[in-house]
């Protein structure tokens, strides 16, 4: 079976049956990954393959998501995304992405004709920055709350 080099970034939506199979497979594969450099698999036709443990962890993660009924997709780190794809990843509107994040320099982009293209790695770097900032803010709020409680100002 030939595999095309060109991939679509369209998510794969698991059916109920897919989710059940994914749950079983993720448990089996997860039990064989821990602490190993590679994992040996035997396919139905008696073909043996050896996969790096990092690939197995990736597969287990994808299977766990499918078992939970979540759509999954594979996006290479250097992939160029449309503004709509980037907005979908960040869960923001396309106009907000363009006007507030791209045009104000928060996320780098390039123009292809009249269209903007954004690298997946730049979207993820921005997402990690804002996630870390949110966690930092939350930690400070918890710290302040604990200080107030210590002095009897709790709710």
N, C-alpha and C positions, 0 to 999 in steps of 0.2 A: 504494500500500500504506500503510495507516494504521498509525501506531506508537502504542501505548498509552502514556499519561503515567505510569501506575503500573508500576513495575518490581519484579521479584522479585530478591532478592539471592542467589538460588540460583546456584552456580557452573556454568559451562558446561564440561563434560568433553569434550575433543577426542577424536575417533576417530583411528585411525592415518592415515586419509586426510586428515582435518582437519589433523593435525600436519604432514604432508608439504606440503600447500597453504600452511599458515601459514609454514613455513620458507621456501618460495619467495617468498611475498609479503613477508615481513619483510625479506629481502635486497634485493628490488627497491625497496621503499619507503624503507628506510634509506639507500640510495644517492642518494636524491633530497631528503633532508631537510637535510643539513649546511649550516649557515650561511644558510639562507633564512628569510624571514619567513612565507612561505606556499608551498603546493604546489598546482599545478593538476592536476586529474585529469579524465579523460574516461571516462565510463561506456559500456557496450555500446550503449546507445540514443543515443549521441552527445551526451548531456547533459554539460556541463562544470560542474565544481564547483571552488571554491578553498577549501582548508582551511588554517587557521593551522598553522605548523610545530609548535607545541606539541601540536596534535591529532594530527598525523602521528607525532610521537615517542611519544605515548600509544598510538596504534594499533600502532606497531612493537613497543613493549614488550609489549603484549597478544599480538601474533602470535608473538613470541619465546617467551613462556611457553607458548603453545599448541603451538608446534613442539617444545618439550621435553616435551610430554605433560601439562603442568600444567593444572589447572582454573583458569579465570579468572572473575572477577565484577567488577561495577562497583558501587561503593558511594558515594553522594554524601557529601561531608564532613560535612554536617549531619544525616545519617540517624540515627535512633534505633534502637538494636539491642536485642535481647533479651539477657539475661545469657548464654544459651547461645551466641548468635552472637558476643558479645564474648569469651567464654571461648575459643571456637574460634580467633578471630583471634590471641589471646595464647598459644594452645596450653597452656592451663591448664584445670583442672576448673572446672565451674560453681560448686561449693561454695567452692573456693579463691577464685575471683573475688569472690563475694558476701561471704564472711566476712573475707578478708584484704585485699582491695583496695577494695571498695566501702564496706563498713561501717566500715573503719578510715580512710576518707577519702583513700586513695591516688588514687582515680579518682572524679570527681563522677558523680552519677546523680540521677534523679528517679523518684518512684513514680507509677504509673498504676494506681489501685486498690491491689491487693496486689502488683502486679508492678513490678520495677525496669526502667528503661530507661536506656541509656547512649549518649551521643553518640559516633559513630564518631571524630570529631576528638579527643575526650578519650581514647579507647582508643589512638589513634595517638600522641598526645602522651605518654601513659604509656609506650608501647612505645619511643618515641624516647629518653625519659629513661633507661629501664633499659638500652637498647642502648648509649647513650653512656657510662653508668656502667660497663658491662662492658668497653667498649673502653678506657676510662681505666684500669681495673684491670689489663687485659691489658698495656697499655703500661708500667705501673709494674712488673709482673712481668718483662717483657722487660728493662727498664732494670736491675732488681736482678740478673737473671741475667747480664747483660753486666758488671756491676760485680764479681760473684763470679768470673766467668771471667777478668777482668782481673787479679785477685789470685791466680789459680791455684786457686780453689776449685771449678772446674767439675766436672761429673760425669764 
